[in-house]
Amino acid sequence: MTVNLIVRNINYFFKFIVLFLVKWSEVEIMYDS
């Protein structure tokens, strides 16, 4: 496994986490209001 591939996987995972948090926040706001 090359370092470049590891970095790409980390970037993809990070983007997935950010997207998940954004969607979760939208749902929380929707339920609060």
C-alpha distance matrix in Angstrom:
0.0 3.8 6.7 8.5 6.8 7.3 10.6 11.5 11.1 13.2 15.7 16.1 16.7 19.1 21.0 21.4 22.9 25.2 26.4 27.0 29.0 31.0 31.9 32.8 35.0 36.8 37.6 38.9 41.1 42.4 43.4 45.0 47.2
3.8 0.0 3.8 5.4 5.4 6.5 8.8 10.1 11.0 12.7 14.5 15.7 16.8 18.6 20.3 21.5 22.9 24.7 26.1 27.3 29.0 30.7 32.0 33.1 34.9 36.7 37.9 39.1 41.0 42.5 43.8 45.2 47.3
6.7 3.8 0.0 3.8 5.4 5.0 6.2 8.6 9.9 10.5 12.3 14.3 15.2 16.4 18.4 20.0 21.0 22.5 24.3 25.6 26.9 28.6 30.3 31.3 32.8 34.8 36.2 37.2 38.9 40.7 42.1 43.2 45.3
8.5 5.4 3.8 0.0 3.8 5.4 5.1 6.2 8.7 9.9 10.6 12.4 14.2 15.3 16.6 18.5 20.0 21.2 22.6 24.4 25.9 27.1 28.8 30.2 31.6 33.3 34.9 36.1 37.6 39.2 40.9 42.1 43.9
6.8 5.4 5.4 3.8 0.0 3.8 5.4 5.1 6.2 8.7 9.9 10.6 12.2 14.2 15.4 16.5 18.4 20.1 21.1 22.5 24.4 25.9 27.1 28.5 30.3 31.8 33.1 34.5 36.3 37.6 39.1 40.6 42.5
7.3 6.5 5.0 5.4 3.8 0.0 3.8 5.4 5.1 6.2 8.7 9.9 10.5 12.2 14.3 15.3 16.5 18.4 20.0 21.0 22.5 24.4 25.8 26.7 28.5 30.4 31.6 32.7 34.6 36.2 37.5 38.7 40.9
10.6 8.8 6.2 5.1 5.4 3.8 0.0 3.8 5.4 5.1 6.2 8.6 9.8 10.4 12.3 14.2 15.3 16.5 18.3 19.9 21.1 22.6 24.4 25.6 26.9 28.8 30.4 31.4 33.0 34.7 36.3 37.3 39.3
11.5 10.1 8.6 6.2 5.1 5.4 3.8 0.0 3.8 5.4 5.1 6.2 8.6 9.8 10.6 12.3 14.3 15.4 16.5 18.3 20.1 21.2 22.6 24.2 25.8 27.2 28.8 30.2 31.7 33.2 34.9 36.2 38.0
11.1 11.0 9.9 8.7 6.2 5.1 5.4 3.8 0.0 3.8 5.4 5.1 6.0 8.5 9.9 10.5 12.3 14.3 15.3 16.4 18.3 20.0 21.1 22.3 24.2 25.9 27.0 28.4 30.3 31.6 33.0 34.5 36.5
13.2 12.7 10.5 9.9 8.7 6.2 5.1 5.4 3.8 0.0 3.8 5.5 5.1 6.0 8.6 9.8 10.5 12.2 14.2 15.2 16.4 18.3 20.0 20.8 22.4 24.4 25.7 26.7 28.5 30.2 31.5 32.7 34.8
15.7 14.5 12.3 10.6 9.9 8.7 6.2 5.1 5.4 3.8 0.0 3.8 5.5 5.1 6.2 8.6 9.9 10.6 12.3 14.2 15.4 16.5 18.4 19.9 21.1 22.7 24.5 25.7 27.1 28.7 30.5 31.5 33.3
16.1 15.7 14.3 12.4 10.6 9.9 8.6 6.2 5.1 5.5 3.8 0.0 3.8 5.5 5.2 6.2 8.7 10.0 10.6 12.3 14.4 15.4 16.6 18.2 20.0 21.3 22.7 24.3 25.9 27.1 28.8 30.3 32.1
16.7 16.8 15.2 14.2 12.2 10.5 9.8 8.6 6.0 5.1 5.5 3.8 0.0 3.8 5.5 5.1 6.3 8.7 9.9 10.5 12.4 14.3 15.4 16.3 18.3 20.1 21.1 22.4 24.4 25.8 27.0 28.5 30.6
19.1 18.6 16.4 15.3 14.2 12.2 10.4 9.8 8.5 6.0 5.1 5.5 3.8 0.0 3.8 5.4 5.1 6.3 8.6 9.8 10.6 12.4 14.3 15.2 16.5 18.5 20.1 20.9 22.6 24.4 25.9 26.9 28.9
21.0 20.3 18.4 16.6 15.4 14.3 12.3 10.6 9.9 8.6 6.2 5.2 5.5 3.8 0.0 3.8 5.4 5.1 6.1 8.5 9.9 10.6 12.3 14.1 15.3 16.7 18.5 19.9 21.2 22.7 24.5 25.7 27.4
21.4 21.5 20.0 18.5 16.5 15.3 14.2 12.3 10.5 9.8 8.6 6.2 5.1 5.4 3.8 0.0 3.8 5.5 5.1 6.1 8.6 9.9 10.6 12.1 14.1 15.4 16.6 18.2 20.0 21.1 22.7 24.3 26.1
22.9 22.9 21.0 20.0 18.4 16.5 15.3 14.3 12.3 10.5 9.9 8.7 6.3 5.1 5.4 3.8 0.0 3.8 5.5 5.0 6.2 8.6 9.9 10.4 12.1 14.3 15.3 16.2 18.2 19.9 21.1 22.3 24.5
25.2 24.7 22.5 21.2 20.1 18.4 16.5 15.4 14.3 12.2 10.6 10.0 8.7 6.3 5.1 5.5 3.8 0.0 3.8 5.4 5.1 6.2 8.7 9.8 10.5 12.4 14.3 15.2 16.5 18.4 20.1 21.0 22.8
26.4 26.1 24.3 22.6 21.1 20.0 18.3 16.5 15.3 14.2 12.3 10.6 9.9 8.6 6.1 5.1 5.5 3.8 0.0 3.8 5.5 5.1 6.2 8.5 9.9 10.7 12.5 14.3 15.5 16.7 18.6 20.1 21.6
27.0 27.3 25.6 24.4 22.5 21.0 19.9 18.3 16.4 15.2 14.2 12.3 10.5 9.8 8.5 6.1 5.0 5.4 3.8 0.0 3.8 5.5 5.2 6.0 8.5 9.9 10.6 12.2 14.2 15.3 16.6 18.3 20.3
29.0 29.0 26.9 25.9 24.4 22.5 21.1 20.1 18.3 16.4 15.4 14.4 12.4 10.6 9.9 8.6 6.2 5.1 5.5 3.8 0.0 3.8 5.5 5.0 6.0 8.6 9.8 10.3 12.1 14.1 15.3 16.2 18.4
31.0 30.7 28.6 27.1 25.9 24.4 22.6 21.2 20.0 18.3 16.5 15.4 14.3 12.4 10.6 9.9 8.6 6.2 5.1 5.5 3.8 0.0 3.8 5.5 5.1 6.3 8.8 9.9 10.6 12.4 14.5 15.4 16.8
31.9 32.0 30.3 28.8 27.1 25.8 24.4 22.6 21.1 20.0 18.4 16.6 15.4 14.3 12.3 10.6 9.9 8.7 6.2 5.2 5.5 3.8 0.0 3.8 5.4 5.1 6.3 8.7 10.0 10.6 12.6 14.4 15.8
32.8 33.1 31.3 30.2 28.5 26.7 25.6 24.2 22.3 20.8 19.9 18.2 16.3 15.2 14.1 12.1 10.4 9.8 8.5 6.0 5.0 5.5 3.8 0.0 3.8 5.4 5.1 6.2 8.7 9.8 10.7 12.4 14.6
35.0 34.9 32.8 31.6 30.3 28.5 26.9 25.8 24.2 22.4 21.1 20.0 18.3 16.5 15.3 14.1 12.1 10.5 9.9 8.5 6.0 5.1 5.4 3.8 0.0 3.8 5.4 5.0 6.2 8.5 9.9 10.5 12.5
36.8 36.7 34.8 33.3 31.8 30.4 28.8 27.2 25.9 24.4 22.7 21.3 20.1 18.5 16.7 15.4 14.3 12.4 10.7 9.9 8.6 6.3 5.1 5.4 3.8 0.0 3.8 5.5 5.2 6.1 8.7 9.9 10.9
37.6 37.9 36.2 34.9 33.1 31.6 30.4 28.8 27.0 25.7 24.5 22.7 21.1 20.1 18.5 16.6 15.3 14.3 12.5 10.6 9.8 8.8 6.3 5.1 5.4 3.8 0.0 3.8 5.5 5.0 6.3 8.6 10.2
38.9 39.1 37.2 36.1 34.5 32.7 31.4 30.2 28.4 26.7 25.7 24.3 22.4 20.9 19.9 18.2 16.2 15.2 14.3 12.2 10.3 9.9 8.7 6.2 5.0 5.5 3.8 0.0 3.8 5.4 5.2 6.2 8.8
41.1 41.0 38.9 37.6 36.3 34.6 33.0 31.7 30.3 28.5 27.1 25.9 24.4 22.6 21.2 20.0 18.2 16.5 15.5 14.2 12.1 10.6 10.0 8.7 6.2 5.2 5.5 3.8 0.0 3.8 5.5 5.1 6.3
42.4 42.5 40.7 39.2 37.6 36.2 34.7 33.2 31.6 30.2 28.7 27.1 25.8 24.4 22.7 21.1 19.9 18.4 16.7 15.3 14.1 12.4 10.6 9.8 8.5 6.1 5.0 5.4 3.8 0.0 3.8 5.5 5.6
43.4 43.8 42.1 40.9 39.1 37.5 36.3 34.9 33.0 31.5 30.5 28.8 27.0 25.9 24.5 22.7 21.1 20.1 18.6 16.6 15.3 14.5 12.6 10.7 9.9 8.7 6.3 5.2 5.5 3.8 0.0 3.8 5.6
45.0 45.2 43.2 42.1 40.6 38.7 37.3 36.2 34.5 32.7 31.5 30.3 28.5 26.9 25.7 24.3 22.3 21.0 20.1 18.3 16.2 15.4 14.4 12.4 10.5 9.9 8.6 6.2 5.1 5.5 3.8 0.0 3.8
47.2 47.3 45.3 43.9 42.5 40.9 39.3 38.0 36.5 34.8 33.3 32.1 30.6 28.9 27.4 26.1 24.5 22.8 21.6 20.3 18.4 16.8 15.8 14.6 12.5 10.9 10.2 8.8 6.3 5.6 5.6 3.8 0.0
